[in-house]
Amino acid sequence: MSDAAPGDPALTFEEALRRLDEVVTRLEGGEVGLEEAVALFEQGQAYLAACRERLAVAQRRIEELTAESLPAPPGEPPAEAAEPPF
């Protein structure tokens, strides 16, 4: 594994996922001691959090893009329309 930390903002989703897979493989191999297993588990949790965060950002962006590009359903005002004053 390389030196980049799990919470490193430059870490891509794919890289965090690959590193998470490496951690899981090492833990499942059963060749690590207790202290190292706990440290690996902690790293794995951080990589998992990084993956979830990047997925959430991507989902929000997709929702923004589709909301902007799709017409309003029948009976609903367009997204740009101001709310009625009452």
N, C-alpha and C positions, 0 to 999 in steps of 0.2 A: 504494500500500500504506500501511497505517496504522502507527503507532509501536509497537504491542505487539510484544514480543520473541517469537521462536518458542518459547522455553521457558516463557513466561508461563503459570502454572497457571490463570489465568482464561480463557485461550484455549480455546474449545470445539473439539471434533473438527472440526466443520463449517467453522469459521473457519480452523483450521490447514490443512485440506485445500484450502480456497479459495485461501489464500495460497501454498500449495505449487504449485497450478495456475498462479497468476500468475507465480511464479518460473520454472516450466518454460516457460511461454509466452514470457517475455522471453528466456530462454536459447535457445530454438528459433528465435526471430526473428532471431538473429544480429546484432543492432544494438548490442550492448554490447561494450566493450573487454575486454581480457584481465583486468585487475584487477577490474572490475565483475563479470565473469562468474564469477571465483573467489569473490567475496563473495556473489554470488547463489547459487552452488552450495552454499556453506557455510550460507546461510540455508535453502535447500531441504532440506539434510540435517537441520537442526534441526527444521523443520516436519514432515518425515517421521518423525523420532524422536518428536515430540509426538503425531502421529497413531497411531503404533504403541503408544505407552504408553496412550493413552486407549482404544484398542481392547482392549488386554490387560486393563485395569481392568474394562471392560465385560464381557469374556468371563469373567473370574473371578467377577464378581458374578452373572452368569447361571448359571454352574455352581453357585454357592452356593445360589441360589434354587431351581434345579431339584433339587438334592440334598436340600434341605429339604422339598420338596413332593412328591417321588415316593416311593412305597413301595419297600422293599427288594426286589430280585429274589428269586424263590423259592430257598430254601436259604441265603440270606445273612441275618445278623442285621440288625435296623434300625440306622440310622446312630447313634441315641442309645445303643445297647447298649454296655456296657463290654466291653473286651477280656477274654478269659478270663485268669485269673491265671497260667497256665502256658504 
